[in-house]
């Protein structure tokens, strides 16, 4: 079977139609088969844990590139829905929170440890953090460990909305750990000063307000649904911000360093 039209594109891969029931996630040339195999194992473990996520089928090669076949979910990304219907922002925020909480009620032993992943990312940013690196890792050791499934990159563009349910996709960063760490990362991503290239400067204040509204409504609904207080999420902001530095998101470095310094000063 040959791949069909491209239906998505991300930082690591392109997604193509593959018949009526599947899609092909085709990785860029610099991704080795070991990495693709690792993602297949992660995706299978997540599905096995009972998480609402696409099934993964087989690994294959197409045009000299490595890829994975996934179940095709007939839906539209939440980001696209928000962009087309911004007046429904509170509804989408609640849907995000419900889906995230349903993920966090699942558990497994077949995923990497959350703290291990964070520690590696924090150490990768040692050039920026300097002597703060050790302090942040030591502080992280005092936080809860947990054995719950965490997405690791949960945001509206990684949520597909169907006629019947919402499903999270792109589980590459999945781990087991404390759900509030996962919530903290989502909150940071929602509040990020990064805007898509080409965003008019006159729109930036409105976009900032919009993101803050989405974040506040998401956090409120998550805390209400889970009966968890926001304070337990706030504790994770320091290590999560430090770990995010290594991603090199345009416009975020100064913002993240300010957050990190502020948290360290108030410890």
ABEGO torsion letter per residue (X at the ends): XBBBBBABBBAABBBBBBEAABBBBBBBAABBAAAAAAAAAAAAAAAAAGBBBBBBBBBBBBGGBBBBBBBBBBBBBAAAAAAABAAAAAAAAAAAAAAAAAAAABBBAABBBAAAAAAAAAAAAAAAAEAAAAAAAAAAAABBAEABBBAGABBAAABBBBAABBBBBGAAABBBEBAAAAAAAAAAAAABABBBBGBBAAAAAAAAAAAAAAAAAAAAAAAAAAGBBAAAAAAAAAAAAAAAAAAGBBGAAAAAAAAAAAAAAAX
